[in-house]
Structure formats: C-alpha cells, structure tokens
Amino acid sequence: MIWTDSLVRVSDGSEFLSEVMATVGRVIDCRDSELASLLELSAEGVDEAGVVRALSALARAQAMLEAVRLRFVGRLSGLRGSDTAAVVAGVERTSVAKAGGDVELAGVLVSRLPMTGAELAAGRLSMERVRQIARATTDAEDLRSRSRS
C-alpha cells in the first residue's frame, strides 16, 4: 500500500470521527488493557536480548504512530491551508517552525516520496531517517533545478 492511499481514504463522516475519538479516548484514559500494560512495562529483570527486542518493537510502533500523525497533519493542511503550522504547533505544544516542517514533510511524503511514507507507516524507517531522505532528495532536486537554469 502506498502512503497516499491511506490519506485519500480519510473521510469526513461522523462515523470516522467517532472511531478516532474512541481510539484517542482509549489511549488517553488507558482503558485499553494492552496499552495500559505497555505503558506500565518495566525494564527491571529483563535480560539484554529482551531489552533489545522491546526497544525494536517500541521504535517500530513509534514510527507507525508518526506516520498516522503525519497523515492527519496533511489532512489538516488540505482543510486549513496556510495557517496549518500554527494550529499544529498549538495542538502539539511545539514551535511553529517544527510544526511547519511536519506540514511540509507530510506534503512531500504524498507528492514525492510515497514509498518512503509507506516504509514509515510499516515501521521500517524512523522519523529521523524519513526527514534525512526528504532533505537529501530536496537538496538533489534543488541542485538539478539550478544546473538547468
């Protein structure tokens, strides 16, 4: 599945919003027993191999969540336009500059790097690596543009 397919499937229906809010509510309230147990995991008594497996699983889950977050940032950008970074910054309690970078990255993953977005969504690339790829490909495109001019 290409990352843009997931973005296109986001609907505006109230059923979708109810599903999102229920999921977010479970996460925030930790009513979901699996999430609650994940948040309460202790590294005490875990051998080295277990710690490494846990770190790997957590990194993959984190990447998957970042992909979902970027899909929503992209959706918000499509709905709001130019002030998206300010809204994202306020909601996520971060700087407008960081939020603006995320808005731009969400667009890049749809327009130029859908397979990179898919790898992030699958947990095979970290957010840091995705940012590096986006930066490197942007730099390369800039160089090509300048050499043609």
C-alpha positions in Angstrom: 0.0 0.0 0.0 1.3 3.4 -0.9 1.1 6.1 1.8 -1.2 8.3 -0.3 -3.8 5.6 -0.4 -4.3 5.9 3.3 -4.6 9.7 3.1 -7.2 9.5 0.4 -9.3 7.1 2.5 -9.7 9.6 5.3 -13.3 10.6 5.3 -15.2 13.5 6.9 -18.1 11.3 8.1 -19.2 11.4 11.7 -18.7 7.6 12.0 -15.0 8.1 11.3 -14.7 10.9 13.8 -16.4 8.8 16.4 -14.0 6.0 15.7 -11.0 8.3 16.1 -12.3 9.9 19.3 -13.0 6.5 20.8 -9.5 5.3 19.9 -7.9 8.5 21.2 -10.0 8.2 24.4 -8.8 4.7 25.0 -5.2 5.9 24.6 -5.6 8.9 26.8 -7.6 7.1 29.5 -5.5 3.9 29.2 -8.8 1.9 29.3 -7.3 -0.4 26.8 -5.6 -3.1 28.9 -2.9 -3.8 26.3 -1.9 -0.1 26.1 -2.0 0.2 29.9 0.2 -2.8 30.3 2.6 -1.4 27.6 2.8 1.9 29.5 3.5 0.1 32.7 6.2 -2.1 31.3 9.3 -2.3 33.5 12.8 -3.0 32.2 13.7 -4.4 35.6 14.7 -8.0 35.4 14.6 -8.1 31.6 17.7 -9.7 30.0 19.7 -7.9 27.3 18.0 -9.8 24.5 14.6 -8.9 25.9 15.6 -5.2 26.2 16.8 -5.2 22.6 13.6 -6.8 21.4 11.5 -4.3 23.3 13.4 -1.3 22.0 13.0 -2.6 18.5 9.3 -3.1 18.9 8.8 0.3 20.5 10.8 2.0 17.7 8.6 0.4 15.1 5.4 1.4 16.9 6.7 4.9 17.3 7.4 5.1 13.5 3.9 3.8 12.8 2.3 6.4 15.1 4.4 9.2 13.4 3.0 8.1 10.0 -0.5 8.3 11.3 0.2 11.7 12.8 1.6 13.0 9.5 -1.4 11.8 7.6 -3.6 13.9 9.9 -1.2 16.8 9.6 -1.5 16.5 5.8 -5.3 16.3 6.0 -5.4 19.4 8.2 -3.2 21.2 5.7 -5.7 20.4 3.0 -8.6 21.7 5.1 -7.0 24.8 6.5 -4.2 25.9 4.2 -1.6 28.5 5.2 -2.2 28.6 8.9 -1.8 24.8 9.4 1.6 25.1 11.1 0.2 27.4 13.8 -2.7 25.1 14.5 -0.4 22.0 14.7 2.0 23.9 16.9 -0.7 24.8 19.4 -2.2 21.4 19.5 1.1 19.5 19.8 2.7 22.1 22.1 5.6 22.7 19.9 7.2 25.5 17.8 5.6 26.8 14.7 8.9 26.1 12.9 8.8 22.4 13.9 5.1 22.1 13.0 5.8 23.8 9.7 8.5 21.3 8.9 6.0 18.5 9.7 3.4 20.1 7.4 6.0 20.3 4.6 7.1 16.7 5.3 3.5 15.4 5.1 3.2 17.0 1.7 6.5 15.6 0.5 5.5 12.1 1.5 2.4 12.4 -0.6 3.8 14.2 -3.6 7.3 13.0 -4.0 8.1 10.2 -1.6 5.0 7.9 -1.1 7.1 4.8 -0.8 9.1 6.4 2.0 5.9 7.2 3.7 4.8 3.6 3.3 8.0 2.4 4.9 7.5 4.8 7.9 3.9 3.5 8.2 5.2 -0.1 8.3 7.7 0.8 11.0 10.7 0.1 8.8 12.0 3.6 8.8 12.4 6.0 11.7 11.1 9.6 11.6 14.7 10.8 11.7 15.6 8.7 8.6 12.5 9.9 6.8 13.5 13.5 7.5 17.0 12.8 6.2 15.6 11.2 3.0 13.3 14.2 2.4 16.1 16.7 3.0 18.5 14.8 0.7 16.1 14.5 -2.1 15.0 18.1 -1.8 18.7 19.2 -1.9 19.3 17.0 -5.0 16.2 18.4 -6.8 17.4 22.0 -5.9 20.8 21.2 -7.5 19.2 19.8 -10.6 17.0 22.9 -10.9 19.9 25.2 -10.6 22.0 23.3 -13.1 19.2 23.6 -15.7 18.9 27.4 -15.2 
